[in-house]
């Protein structure tokens, strides 16, 4: 699903994005409700950011990536933790693109998400290549989603990937399980490929 967000595009920066787990639903500009193999997934566009709510028999997970203050963490390169006993993995990277490359990548990604039954994308008035897009999938017992945050004014595209796996029995959880595996936003230009694989591996 592709929509034009009814809000002005402001001069935000990729470096302002932060990550947080457990936040309650925030006011959304667009919402897509999905059902993936027994799990309810809600994709939410929050201006130049996103929130995903996942609820199933094994518990609930709320992920927010946005410009926010308070209980949040600067966008990390990688996170591996447990959320209500379920394996949760998050990865982020940022690409720096030329103006021409940015326009082509934006068109490619928007076409991919707009035509996907589990995709939600929003563009901003006045800036055709400013967008936020989300795509959810289920693969071999794992619920996952990919997101893209475009910042054409600085030529940067932030990509995230999340996997939420099966519940881990308490007896099998290692002491101190969870936490950040590595901090800091991925270096600019870390990966030239802005598109993720067709499914979302947790390995």
FENSULUR-V913523 format. One line per field, one symbol per residue. phi: phi as a letter, one per 20 degrees, with the letter a starting at -180 (. if undefined). burial: b if it has 9 or more other C-alpha atoms within 8 Angstrom, else e. A space follows every 10 residues. Layout:
BEGIN
phi->???
burial->???
END
This chain:
BEGIN
phi->.ccefebfed eecgfefccb dnffgegdeb cceccclnde cdecedmebb bcdccbfepc ccdccaebdn fbcggefbcc bdclndfccc ccbcddcfgf ffffffffff ffffeefddc ccddgnbfde bcccbdbdbl ndebbdcccd cffcmccedc cccceffegg feefgmfoof eadnfgggmg cfeeeeffcd fee
burial->bbbebeeebe eeebebbbbb eebeeeebbb beeeebeebb bbbbbbbbbb bbbbbbebeb bbbbbbeeee ebebbbbbbb bbbebbbbbb bbbbbbbeee ebbebbbebb eebbebebbb bbbbbeeebb bbbbbbbbbe ebbbbbbbbb bbeebbbbbb bbbbbbebee eeeeeeeeeb eebebbeeeb eeeeeeeeeb eee
END
